[in-house]
């Protein structure tokens, strides 16, 4: 039983420590960046205001846009 608990603890520690470093950019192509979709947020907020509803953003909506290349002069 102790062996099973120690294996579970080691697996949990590996997931917590190893997975956090790559989590924010996982699945996002190198030539794109993720930004907050303010247009969608504004549409939802306008609808909520008209419908007398309160919006609580748990996660703000995001979208992928191409990265801009720096202009050298």
Buried (B, 14 or more C-beta within 10 A) or exposed (E): EEEEEEEEEEEEEEEEEEEEEEEEEEEEEEEEBEEEBEEEBEEBBEEEEEEEEEEEEEEEEEEBEEEEEEEEE
